[in-house]
Amino acid sequence: MNPVIHFQLPSEDNKRAAEFYSKAFGWETKELGPQMGDYMLASTTESDEKGWSKTAGVINGGFYKKTKPEHGTGIVIEVNNIHEAMRKVIEAGGKVLGGMASSSEPDDMPGVGLFVSILDTEGNNVGLIQRHK
C-alpha cells in the first residue's frame, strides 16, 4: 500500500494560518520561501532533518497559497515510482495534472523528492511524491 504521508491546507495568509495552528495545537512552522512557492511547512510531531515524521502513522503537512476558490485540503501519498503511479492513475480513471509548474511532468523538489498532482475520479486533487533516497 502507498501511505498518506503529508497534508496540505490552502490559506489566504500563510503567516496567519501558521500563527493559528501554532497557538491552537502547538504546531511548529517553517517558511520555505519563493523558490518553493512560499510554501509553509507545518510540523505536528517530532521530525527528522528533512521534515518527515519520526513516528509511524503520524504525518506533517503545510500551507499553500490559495489562488482559486476551489482549492481545498489535500493529502500527499508516497509512491515508490512516480511515473508508474501516474500511469496507474490514468488507467484507474483519474487525471494527472502535473507538477506545481503545471507541466505534465513531476517537479523535482530539492531535498524532498519528485511531486505531481492528480485528480481522482471524484475530482479531488491529491499529491503524489517519490522521496529522494
DRENMI-333752 format. One record per atom (N, C-alpha, C): residue number from 1; residue in one letter; x, y, z. Coordinates in steps of 0.001 Angstrom, whole numbers. Layout:
// DRENMI-333752
- pos, code, X, Y, Z
- NUM, a, X, Y, Z
...
END
This chain:
// DRENMI-333752
- pos, code, X, Y, Z
- 1, m, 838, -1181, 0
- 1, m, 0, 0, 0
- 1, m, 883, 1244, 0
- 2, n, 373, 2300, -585
- 2, n, 1068, 3581, -569
- 2, n, 442, 4449, 520
- 3, p, 1234, 4865, 1525
- 3, p, 686, 5592, 2667
- 3, p, 490, 7083, 2413
- 4, v, -464, 7680, 3123
- 4, v, -611, 9129, 3176
- 4, v, 486, 9622, 4112
- 5, i, 1325, 10539, 3604
- 5, i, 2462, 10978, 4421
- 5, i, 2492, 12482, 4675
- 6, h, 1539, 13231, 4114
- 6, h, 1587, 14684, 4223
- 6, h, 186, 15230, 3968
- 7, f, -148, 16341, 4587
- 7, f, -1396, 17030, 4283
- 7, f, -1064, 18440, 3817
- 8, q, -1992, 19030, 3069
- 8, q, -1813, 20399, 2590
- 8, q, -3106, 21168, 2819
- 9, l, -2972, 22335, 3427
- 9, l, -4121, 23192, 3682
- 9, l, -3946, 24493, 2907
- 10, p, -4967, 24912, 2162
- 10, p, -4866, 26191, 1471
- 10, p, -5042, 27327, 2470
- 11, s, -4384, 28436, 2217
- 11, s, -4568, 29593, 3095
- 11, s, -4478, 30873, 2276
- 12, e, -5204, 31866, 2718
- 12, e, -5101, 33179, 2097
- 12, e, -3898, 33922, 2660
- 13, d, -3474, 33547, 3866
- 13, d, -2336, 34192, 4532
- 13, d, -1595, 33113, 5329
- 14, n, -488, 32625, 4795
- 14, n, 257, 31544, 5447
- 14, n, 712, 31903, 6855
- 15, k, 1138, 33140, 7060
- 15, k, 1604, 33540, 8399
- 15, k, 452, 33514, 9406
- 16, r, -714, 33962, 8972
- 16, r, -1884, 33935, 9851
- 16, r, -2280, 32490, 10165
- 17, a, -2278, 31626, 9137
- 17, a, -2602, 30206, 9351
- 17, a, -1586, 29567, 10291
- 18, a, -301, 29857, 10079
- 18, a, 750, 29295, 10933
- 18, a, 562, 29733, 12382
- 19, e, 222, 30993, 12579
- 19, e, 11, 31503, 13937
- 19, e, -1177, 30801, 14593
- 20, f, -2266, 30622, 13846
- 20, f, -3445, 29938, 14385
- 20, f, -3108, 28521, 14833
- 21, y, -2499, 27720, 13942
- 21, y, -2223, 26321, 14273
- 21, y, -1151, 26183, 15351
- 22, s, -261, 27152, 15422
- 22, s, 737, 27149, 16485
- 22, s, 69, 27401, 17840
- 23, k, -776, 28417, 17885
- 23, k, -1464, 28750, 19142
- 23, k, -2481, 27683, 19536
- 24, a, -3252, 27186, 18580
- 24, a, -4326, 26242, 18883
- 24, a, -3828, 24830, 19157
- 25, f, -2768, 24390, 18434
- 25, f, -2351, 22992, 18512
- 25, f, -861, 22775, 18792
- 26, g, -103, 23855, 18908
- 26, g, 1318, 23728, 19219
- 26, g, 2187, 23336, 18037
- 27, w, 1663, 23434, 16807
- 27, w, 2453, 23065, 15633
- 27, w, 3587, 24063, 15427
- 28, e, 4687, 23570, 14891
- 28, e, 5815, 24425, 14520
- 28, e, 5807, 24588, 13009
- 29, t, 6109, 25804, 12537
- 29, t, 6060, 26059, 11103
- 29, t, 7393, 26618, 10609
- 30, k, 7612, 26449, 9314
- 30, k, 8842, 26938, 8685
- 30, k, 8520, 27384, 7268
- 31, e, 8814, 28648, 6978
- 31, e, 8597, 29200, 5645
- 31, e, 9691, 28704, 4711
- 32, l, 9304, 28246, 3520
- 32, l, 10283, 27745, 2563
- 32, l, 10720, 28788, 1544
- 33, g, 10011, 29891, 1425
- 33, g, 10429, 30974, 555
- 33, g, 9930, 30866, -868
- 34, p, 10237, 31899, -1659
- 34, p, 9715, 31986, -3027
- 34, p, 10189, 30865, -3952
- 35, q, 11380, 30331, -3726
- 35, q, 11874, 29245, -4573
- 35, q, 11044, 27975, -4429
- 36, m, 10248, 27870, -3362
- 36, m, 9358, 26723, -3137
- 36, m, 7897, 27187, -3086
- 37, g, 7588, 28248, -3826
- 37, g, 6210, 28726, -3921
- 37, g, 5664, 29306, -2626
- 38, d, 6566, 29804, -1754
- 38, d, 6180, 30357, -445
- 38, d, 5419, 29349, 407
- 39, y, 5713, 28080, 194
- 39, y, 5090, 27006, 974
- 39, y, 5528, 27118, 2431
- 40, m, 4627, 26814, 3342
- 40, m, 4919, 26849, 4772
- 40, m, 4769, 25441, 5328
- 41, l, 5879, 24843, 5772
- 41, l, 5822, 23523, 6387
- 41, l, 5187, 23612, 7767
- 42, a, 4456, 22589, 8140
- 42, a, 3837, 22512, 9459
- 42, a, 4225, 21178, 10090
- 43, s, 4948, 21253, 11195
- 43, s, 5341, 20046, 11927
- 43, s, 4344, 19807, 13040
- 44, t, 3750, 18611, 13034
- 44, t, 2762, 18248, 14051
- 44, t, 3328, 17229, 15033
- 45, t, 4554, 16800, 14763
- 45, t, 5203, 15761, 15555
- 45, t, 6707, 15895, 15381
- 46, e, 7463, 15188, 16189
- 46, e, 8919, 15225, 16054
- 46, e, 9302, 14728, 14659
- 47, s, 10219, 15473, 14029
- 47, s, 10582, 15187, 12643
- 47, s, 12080, 15023, 12479
- 48, d, 12458, 14376, 11377
- 48, d, 13877, 14246, 11067
- 48, d, 14373, 15527, 10390
- 49, e, 15633, 15542, 9974
- 49, e, 16237, 16740, 9393
- 49, e, 15586, 17170, 8076
- 50, k, 14877, 16263, 7421
- 50, k, 14195, 16601, 6168
- 50, k, 12725, 16970, 6388
- 51, g, 12257, 16906, 7634
- 51, g, 10887, 17271, 7938
- 51, g, 9899, 16123, 7939
- 52, w, 10372, 14892, 7760
- 52, w, 9478, 13726, 7769
- 52, w, 9258, 13262, 9204
- 53, s, 8052, 12833, 9503
- 53, s, 7691, 12373, 10840
- 53, s, 8569, 11198, 11266
- 54, k, 8993, 11230, 12530
- 54, k, 9755, 10110, 13090
- 54, k, 8831, 9021, 13635
- 55, t, 7536, 9319, 13745
- 55, t, 6569, 8394, 14320
- 55, t, 5692, 7809, 13224
- 56, a, 5697, 6496, 13118
- 56, a, 4861, 5832, 12110
- 56, a, 3398, 6187, 12312
- 57, g, 2720, 6483, 11221
- 57, g, 1294, 6776, 11278
- 57, g, 943, 8206, 11628
- 58, v, 1937, 9044, 11893
- 58, v, 1709, 10445, 12219
- 58, v, 2320, 11274, 11090
- 59, i, 1562, 12226, 10557
- 59, i, 2054, 12989, 9415
- 59, i, 2209, 14474, 9726
- 60, n, 3084, 15102, 8989
- 60, n, 3246, 16550, 8999
- 60, n, 2569, 17097, 7759
- 61, g, 2587, 18397, 7599
- 61, g, 1943, 18983, 6445
- 61, g, 2447, 20366, 6139
- 62, g, 1575, 21161, 5582
- 62, g, 1959, 22511, 5235
- 62, g, 796, 23319, 4700
- 63, f, 1087, 24600, 4477
- 63, f, 111, 25546, 3964
- 63, f, 589, 26059, 2616
- 64, y, -341, 26112, 1654
- 64, y, -8, 26682, 356
- 64, y, -959, 27837, 69
- 65, k, -510, 28754, -764
- 65, k, -1288, 29950, -1082
- 65, k, -2527, 29595, -1885
- 66, k, -3677, 29931, -1346
- 66, k, -4955, 29696, -2029
- 66, k, -5087, 30741, -3136
- 67, t, -5113, 30263, -4372
- 67, t, -5230, 31180, -5504
- 67, t, -6534, 30993, -6273
- 68, k, -7255, 29910, -5971
- 68, k, -8531, 29645, -6628
- 68, k, -9546, 29238, -5567
- 69, p, -10814, 29612, -5751
- 69, p, -11836, 29250, -4747
- 69, p, -11959, 27753, -4524
- 70, e, -11671, 26953, -5538
- 70, e, -11841, 25502, -5394
- 70, e, -10667, 24811, -4699
- 71, h, -9609, 25550, -4380
- 71, h, -8506, 24927, -3640
- 71, h, -9017, 24446, -2295
- 72, g, -8659, 23240, -1950
- 72, g, -9125, 22674, -696
- 72, g, -8032, 21877, -13
- 73, t, -8379, 21307, 1114
- 73, t, -7462, 20469, 1855
- 73, t, -7032, 19301, 985
- 74, g, -5771, 18996, 1023
- 74, g, -5264, 17901, 207
- 74, g, -4383, 16966, 1011
- 75, i, -4148, 15826, 429
- 75, i, -3236, 14858, 1025
- 75, i, -2152, 14530, 7
- 76, v, -1052, 14021, 508
- 76, v, 49, 13582, -352
- 76, v, 305, 12111, -47
- 77, i, 336, 11304, -1100
- 77, i, 558, 9868, -982
- 77, i, 1963, 9551, -1466
- 78, e, 2697, 8777, -682
- 78, e, 4052, 8379, -1067
- 78, e, 3997, 7179, -2013
- 79, v, 4760, 7260, -3097
- 79, v, 4855, 6171, -4069
- 79, v, 6325, 5827, -4285
- 80, n, 6582, 4586, -4701
- 80, n, 7961, 4164, -4957
- 80, n, 8476, 4647, -6302
- 81, n, 7582, 4701, -7307
- 81, n, 7957, 5110, -8659
- 81, n, 6870, 6041, -9175
- 82, i, 7181, 7321, -9253
- 82, i, 6151, 8306, -9580
- 82, i, 5604, 8139, -10991
- 83, h, 6449, 7763, -11945
- 83, h, 5960, 7592, -13315
- 83, h, 5015, 6384, -13422
- 84, e, 5325, 5326, -12715
- 84, e, 4439, 4167, -12679
- 84, e, 3113, 4530, -12006
- 85, a, 3189, 5296, -10920
- 85, a, 1973, 5720, -10222
- 85, a, 1111, 6609, -11115
- 86, m, 1734, 7493, -11895
- 86, m, 993, 8353, -12818
- 86, m, 261, 7507, -13863
- 87, r, 922, 6478, -14372
- 87, r, 308, 5573, -15344
- 87, r, -899, 4871, -14718
- 88, k, -749, 4403, -13464
- 88, k, -1838, 3703, -12788
- 88, k, -3031, 4628, -12531
- 89, v, -2754, 5887, -12222
- 89, v, -3827, 6862, -12007
- 89, v, -4678, 6982, -13269
- 90, i, -4015, 7121, -14402
- 90, i, -4732, 7251, -15677
- 90, i, -5525, 5979, -15974
- 91, e, -4902, 4815, -15779
- 91, e, -5580, 3538, -16028
- 91, e, -6802, 3350, -15121
- 92, a, -6742, 3930, -13906
- 92, a, -7851, 3788, -12958
- 92, a, -8943, 4827, -13181
- 93, g, -8765, 5716, -14167
- 93, g, -9791, 6700, -14481
- 93, g, -9527, 8092, -13960
- 94, g, -8363, 8303, -13330
- 94, g, -8002, 9625, -12835
- 94, g, -7283, 10435, -13898
- 95, k, -6809, 11594, -13506
- 95, k, -6127, 12505, -14422
- 95, k, -4861, 13026, -13755
- 96, v, -3770, 13073, -14498
- 96, v, -2518, 13649, -13998
- 96, v, -2512, 15127, -14347
- 97, l, -2412, 15977, -13331
- 97, l, -2385, 17422, -13545
- 97, l, -970, 17917, -13798
- 98, g, 19, 17260, -13223
- 98, g, 1412, 17658, -13376
- 98, g, 1971, 18250, -12108
- 99, g, 3169, 18786, -12236
- 99, g, 3838, 19410, -11101
- 99, g, 3257, 20779, -10799
- 100, m, 3821, 21440, -9805
- 100, m, 3332, 22755, -9408
- 100, m, 3518, 23772, -10524
- 101, a, 4472, 23505, -11424
- 101, a, 4696, 24394, -12556
- 101, a, 3689, 24120, -13674
- 102, s, 2698, 23279, -13414
- 102, s, 1623, 22940, -14343
- 102, s, 2098, 22226, -15600
- 103, s, 3204, 21536, -15507
- 103, s, 3651, 20729, -16645
- 103, s, 3084, 19324, -16483
- 104, s, 3299, 18488, -17468
- 104, s, 2814, 17117, -17362
- 104, s, 3804, 16229, -16619
- 105, e, 4951, 16773, -16291
- 105, e, 5977, 16009, -15580
- 105, e, 6005, 16392, -14104
- 106, p, 6491, 15493, -13253
- 106, p, 6629, 15819, -11833
- 106, p, 7674, 16916, -11617
- 107, d, 7493, 17683, -10568
- 107, d, 8503, 18658, -10149
- 107, d, 9541, 17947, -9305
- 108, d, 10792, 18331, -9456
- 108, d, 11859, 17834, -8590
- 108, d, 12039, 18861, -7483
- 109, m, 11573, 18519, -6296
- 109, m, 11682, 19414, -5154
- 109, m, 12995, 19105, -4438
- 110, p, 13958, 20026, -4502
- 110, p, 15280, 19768, -3935
- 110, p, 15221, 19317, -2475
- 111, g, 15906, 18232, -2196
- 111, g, 15967, 17703, -837
- 111, g, 14712, 16987, -389
- 112, v, 13697, 16918, -1250
- 112, v, 12428, 16299, -869
- 112, v, 12125, 15108, -1771
- 113, g, 11857, 15370, -3041
- 113, g, 11533, 14292, -3962
- 113, g, 10811, 14797, -5189
- 114, l, 10285, 13869, -5962
- 114, l, 9509, 14188, -7159
- 114, l, 8045, 14304, -6769
- 115, f, 7373, 15372, -7215
- 115, f, 5990, 15653, -6811
- 115, f, 5135, 15902, -8033
- 116, v, 3911, 15362, -8013
- 116, v, 2936, 15613, -9064
- 116, v, 1538, 15634, -8444
- 117, s, 657, 16445, -9023
- 117, s, -743, 16486, -8587
- 117, s, -1595, 15665, -9542
- 118, i, -2603, 15024, -8980
- 118, i, -3555, 14249, -9781
- 118, i, -4969, 14631, -9370
- 119, l, -5930, 14271, -10195
- 119, l, -7336, 14326, -9817
- 119, l, -7839, 12899, -9763
- 120, d, -8514, 12548, -8664
- 120, d, -9112, 11218, -8607
- 120, d, -10429, 11229, -9378
- 121, t, -11127, 10134, -9400
- 121, t, -12375, 10038, -10164
- 121, t, -13488, 10917, -9596
- 122, e, -13302, 11422, -8370
- 122, e, -14317, 12267, -7732
- 122, e, -13967, 13747, -7806
- 123, g, -12864, 14081, -8501
- 123, g, -12456, 15473, -8648
- 123, g, -11594, 16003, -7528
- 124, n, -11124, 15111, -6634
- 124, n, -10249, 15532, -5544
- 124, n, -8820, 15659, -6038
- 125, n, -8189, 16759, -5672
- 125, n, -6792, 16977, -6007
- 125, n, -5941, 16283, -4945
- 126, v, -5076, 15374, -5383
- 126, v, -4225, 14594, -4488
- 126, v, -2792, 14701, -4979
- 127, g, -1850, 14836, -4062
- 127, g, -442, 14881, -4430
- 127, g, 185, 13504, -4341
- 128, l, 1141, 13256, -5220
- 128, l, 1959, 12040, -5156
- 128, l, 3400, 12465, -5004
- 129, i, 4148, 11760, -4175
- 129, i, 5566, 12076, -4007
- 129, i, 6396, 10810, -3989
- 130, q, 7500, 10876, -4686
- 130, q, 8531, 9839, -4635
- 130, q, 9708, 10493, -3939
- 131, r, 9937, 10100, -2702
- 131, r, 11019, 10730, -1912
- 131, r, 12383, 10463, -2542
- 132, h, 13260, 11470, -2403
- 132, h, 14661, 11249, -2762
- 132, h, 15247, 10313, -1706
- 133, k, 15989, 9335, -2144
- 133, k, 16600, 8379, -1200
- 133, k, 17947, 8881, -741
END
